[in-house]
Amino acid sequence: MTNVEAPHVSVLLREVLEIIAPKDGGVYVDGTFGAGGYTRAILRAANCVVYGIDQDPVAVDFGAKMADEFGDRFVMLQGQYADMEALLADKGVTAVDGIALDIGVSSMQIDEADRGFSFMRNGPLDMRMSKIGRTAADIVNEESEAELARIIFVYGEERRSRAIARAVAERRAVTPFTSTVELAETVASVVRPTGKGIHPATRTFQALRIVVNDELGQLVEGLAASERLLTPGGRLAVVSFHSLEDRRVKNFLSARSEGRARPSRHIPVTDEGPAPTFKLIKKGTIKAKKDELAVNPRSRSARLRGAIRTSAPAWTEIAA
């Protein structure tokens, strides 16, 4: 029997496993399979079944190899976790006992220069997780300067977004962008280093990646799908890596655990909403401990939130 090990360490693995609490006979979903770290841990913790979902063909190929290790206890599905209901329905599954989500780009994708996710490795300016659709180069070369500034400001939370967009527009007027290094150098020409070891292009690359893969749209849909799929007592664990993601997870779980929608913390709630569909495992986020921080730098920015599904009907409101 082949023992296929993950090429990278899953962030907050122990803590995610504690939240999911696998049990014999349970059915679980690893909605962002990647290299299968969470999947493997769940399968080893209990005699259960895990459905792995990933839109990345590389991850799907890796998952196919994992089937040699776990047989029919593991099923690999290609697609977006936002579509997990339909993907699972095709396999006759309409309810699950736990869902794990690790939002954003995986270290496996970052480490491959030809995927175009990293400003530290020269490669084509791509950033597509599914390898289909518009690339980051398409956006950088085709969108207006104003739209580029908006994208970088909104999705990268970059204060120098207008200066970056202007520099990009001036450079592409001479030669279109094709590589990650070209874009990183252009951004670095107008953004000063922070002194905290953060590359000047970090926020710009984040913004482009989010837009290319519609990551925030997927997250909102995926959270709502999780609410509908989880059985009473089912558990949800979500790991995020920046404020845009974590804010949506926080808002979703806060509303669902309080039983009321709160459009803004500054607006008082006057009407009771639907019954709470989740009970928070912990208020606030769970962060990596010192031992993990020492061996896995990616865990520094990781934030984990967990919740347990109640028996209340899923809300019809989707927005997180």
Summary of the structure (lengths in Angstrom):
residues: 320
radius of gyration: 20.2
end to end distance: 43.1
largest distance: 61.4
contacts: 1037
relative contact order: 0.13
helix: 45%
strand: 14%
